[in-house]
């Protein structure tokens, strides 16, 4: 082949001609290949080691999720507190509303708590648990410094809590350790569970002792400086709505003016709080009649293009048979039932600042009255009382429920009367016997209809407060500050008749307990600010794996 021909062929190959050049990567040197293989093997080794270390539980038992002045909580112990918080909230929701807003048996990290922020239920419980753990460790450390000791009651409570797990493991036919690991997660032992319980109970004991050591003078002083936080008011109120949703602007304005006149008229007639409800019912009916006058009447004829009159004619109602119109006016229809009484309302429970200022003014006296308007709605008020909440704060009670009927259908008057007589006879028979708490508890186990007739705890409701969600007549009875241990009574609720037995008022008046809690919180916050606290997000992540 000539030189020119060879040159042309090489040119064609460079330009992608009949036989394109194969673009080969340069060969990798043996040294470089060895380095790459070594890096890969190292990464694999690190991964295997990480899996081994995680599986061995070393990270769970050595890292610190929270460390307060050298006292730390490991991921294993943190998992105990988080699990307890989860089940506590689940049981609370279930007892109050019969359902829960999350599934405790499914991974919390897969359940949305707030879609807007993208947080999960695991995020929520992490925030709750970290806060609780920090407070607990601060109080625990101070308890150790102060030499606080567990009482016999505290020790018994720990034994009881631990015994519940022993019983549950026995029922499941597994060892206690196996049951704890299934309930809390890997690494949880009997010793670690008892240690976590002791820490919590000792911190709680310090808090109780600290609050209990506060003198009456200290409580009174703090209360005097923060009265609005602990005072409650009682009052009557009723709102007359001056908003007309249909009609012309002229009609709406005219309607509002007439409702405002009604409110002024009602206010002028208010004399006492006791008479308020009847007045409210009267003006509720008047306002409803006025609204009916302004409601557009359906018409069978084609709609007119003419605008409606500014003032519609009053509606005419036929007089009852045998009565003329004047007589009908003198015989008003039965007043509608309205709710006007408000009791035990705290400062934070009122949103309107004007209303709040008026009700909590120290100058208020019984039967003071006024009205306030918001968005064309006029509310008339009659003041009853203001003072600190003297109701029982935390109590234990027992009860025996006698249902009106076992199928929970609406009772007849005869069934209600029969249930009342049965309750009175049962209480009389108990009083004729030993008349002790133990005999009451035994009787509750035997005959109470509560819990579908399966009562095993002597009808005991422990640690009840004003916010425990009990039906109102039941709660009113045990919250009464006049109650004393051993007192009995009969209360009617929608469920039937309850024979009540007052066991104990455990904390005194609600206002004093509120002050104690606030002063304890102030002291704990001061200790927290002075403490050296460290948190580890990585340790919390380790604790949350599988949650």
HELIX and SHEET records of a PDB file:
HELIX    1   1 UNK A    3  UNK A   14  1                                  12    
HELIX    2   2 UNK A   30  UNK A   56  1                                  27    
HELIX    3   3 UNK A   58  UNK A   62  1                                   5    
HELIX    4   4 UNK A   75  UNK A   97  1                                  23    
HELIX    5   5 UNK A  108  UNK A  110  5                                   3    
HELIX    6   6 UNK A  121  UNK A  146  1                                  26    
HELIX    7   7 UNK A  152  UNK A  171  1                                  20    
HELIX    8   8 UNK A  176  UNK A  184  1                                   9    
HELIX    9   9 UNK A  190  UNK A  212  1                                  23    
HELIX   10  10 UNK A  216  UNK A  225  1                                  10    
HELIX   11  11 UNK A  227  UNK A  230  1                                   4    
HELIX   12  12 UNK A  249  UNK A  269  1                                  21    
HELIX   13  13 UNK A  276  UNK A  294  1                                  19    
HELIX   14  14 UNK A  325  UNK A  329  1                                   5    
HELIX   15  15 UNK A  347  UNK A  349  5                                   3    
HELIX   16  16 UNK A  353  UNK A  359  1                                   7    
HELIX   17  17 UNK A  413  UNK A  432  1                                  20    
HELIX   18  18 UNK A  437  UNK A  447  1                                  11    
HELIX   19  19 UNK A  450  UNK A  453  5                                   4    
HELIX   20  20 UNK A  472  UNK A  479  1                                   8    
HELIX   21  21 UNK A  510  UNK A  530  1                                  21    
HELIX   22  22 UNK A  537  UNK A  544  1                                   8    
SHEET    1   A 3 UNK A  71  UNK A  73  0                                        
SHEET    2   A 3 UNK A  66  UNK A  68 -1                                        
SHEET    3   A 3 UNK A 533  UNK A 535 -1                                        
SHEET    1   B 2 UNK A 112  UNK A 114  0                                        
SHEET    2   B 2 UNK A 119  UNK A 120 -1                                        
SHEET    1   C 4 UNK A 341  UNK A 346  0                                        
SHEET    2   C 4 UNK A 231  UNK A 241 -1                                        
SHEET    3   C 4 UNK A 377  UNK A 388 -1                                        
SHEET    4   C 4 UNK A 369  UNK A 374 -1                                        
SHEET    1   D 4 UNK A 460  UNK A 464  0                                        
SHEET    2   D 4 UNK A 395  UNK A 403 -1                                        
SHEET    3   D 4 UNK A 496  UNK A 505 -1                                        
SHEET    4   D 4 UNK A 488  UNK A 493 -1                                        
END                                                                             
